[in-house]
């Protein structure tokens, strides 16, 4: 039986030290510790997939908390089922001792653990929806206040009309006008349409 640990933070700028400390306290070898620095919206994460490929029946997987495993309610339930029932792996969630499959080998214990998992996973899923809703509301308010999102719009050069006239008379080639305007082909044609529409 091997012991493994899995930690996750949502981005490269976040610190996973607290999770690593909690997993190290369980005596997990460094080579058996897997960390992802990306969103938990699905399970297509490089380190998590490597971990799953290593897990064998009878192994024990420690996770600091259920939301470190994932954020999507349905996928957490499915992963839990695959790991525990199909692969025969035990899981222990450190901040929720009731979510530890080792003591729950009878039918009542399994039912209790599965029920609590579904409740906690649902809470994690709802929190993700709430975050999205708050972000959308914040963006809507910012836009209403005139805040612009995305890259600033490319400015046309002062001599754009002259360059366009030369290009249309075939005095300069397309590659040359793109270079002189410092634009990609798609941006040039977009600016050209707007320019002609404003005349």
N, C-alpha and C positions, 0 to 999 in steps of 0.2 A: 504494500500500500504506500502510495506517494502522497505527500501533502503539497497542494498548490495554492497560490494566492492570486487574486485578480483585483486590480485597482484601476480606476478610470477618473480622469478629469475632463471637462468639456473642451478645453483648449490648451494650447502650448504655453499660454501665459499663466495658467493656474498651477498651484503647488499641490503635489500629491504626497508630500512628506508625512502628513498625519495618517493617511491610509497605509503608507508603507510601514510606518512605525507600528501600527496596530497589527499588521500582518507578520512583521518580523517577530513580534512577541509570541507568535504561534510556532516559532521555530522553522519557518519555511526557508528552504535553501534559496540563495539568490537566483540560481538558474530555474527555479520553479515559480518565480514571481513574474507576473505578466502585467504590463501597464499600457493602457491606451490613453492618448490625449486627443479625444474627439467626442463628438456628440453621442449620446446614448439613444438616439432615435431609432436605430436598428442595430443588428448584430454583425454587420459587415465591417468589422474592425480587425486590423491586421493581427494585433497581439491576442485578441480573444480567439480568433480562428486558429492561431498556432496552438493556443492552450487546449482548445477542444480536440485538436488532432492528437495531442499527447495523452489526454485523459483515458484511463482504463477503468474497468469495473473494479470497485473497491477503493478507488482513490478518493481523497477528500479535498474539496475545493472551499477555501475561505474567501468570503467577500465582505468588505467593510460594512456595506449597507445595501439594501435592495435596489436603491436608485443608482448605485455604481454598476450594478449588473446591466441595467437598462432603464429606459424611460417609457417605452411603448408597452402598454398593458398587455395586449394580446401576445406580443413577442416574448415578454418575460415569462408568461405562463407556458408558452410553447417550449422555450429553452429549458425551463425548470423540468418540464415533463421529459424532454429528450435526455437531459443529463441524468436525472434521478431514476426514471423508469426504463428508458431504452438502453442507456449506457451503464446504469448501475453505479453511478457516482454519488457520493454523499456531498451535501452542501451545508455549510454553516455560515449564517449571516451574523457578523460579529455584534452589531448594535441591536439585534433582535434575537435573543437566544432561543425563542420559541421556533424560529426558522432554522432548525438544525435537524437534518434528516436522520442522524445517527440514533437518537433514542426512539424515533417514531417508526417502528417496524411493524406494529400491528395496525389493523384497519382503522381504528378510532384515532390513533396517533397520526396516521397518514392523512385522514380526512381533516383533522384539526390543522395540521401544517399547511395543507393545500388551501384551506379556507382562509387562513390568515395571510398567506401569500397573495391570494386573489384580492383581498381587501387592500393590502399594502401596495400592490402593483397598480390597482385602480387609483389610489391616492397619488402615486407617482405620475400616472398618466394624466390625471386631472390637473396636477400642478404644471405639467408641460403645456397643456391647453391654456391654462391661466396665464402663463408666461407669454405665449404667442398672442393672446388677446391683449395683454397689457402693452406689448410691443406695437401691435397694430394701432391701438388707441393713441399711444405716444407719437407714432409716426404721423397719424392723421392730424393730431393737434399741432405738431411741428410744421407740417405742410400748410395748415391753415394760417400759421403765423409767418409764413413766407420762407421757411427753412428749405433749402434745396438739397436733394440727396443725389448721390452718384457723382461721376466725374464732371468737372465744369465743362460747359459746351465749348467746342473748338472755335476759336475766333478766326474769321476770314482775314487775309492780309489786306492792307489798305489799297493795293493795286489789283484786287481780285477781278474787278470788271475788265481791266486792261488785259489781264492774263487770260480770262475766259474768251475775250474777243480774239486774241491771238490764237488760242487753241481752236476756236470755231473756224478761223480762217486757215487752219492747218499750218500756221507758222511755227507752232511748237507742238511736240508730240504729247500724248497723254502722260507718259512717264515723266516728262519734263515739267508739265504743269502740276502734277502731283508733288514733285520735289520742291518746286518753287512755292507752292501753297503749304507745304509740310503737312500733307493730308494723305490718308489712305484713299483708295479708289471709291469705296462706299461713302466715306465722309465727303469727298469732293462732289459726288453726284447729289448727295443730300443737300449740301450747301448750294449747289448750282440750282436745284429745284426751288429752294427757298428764295434765292437771289432773283431768279426770273419771276417768281410769283409776287415779289415785292415791287417790281418795276411797273 
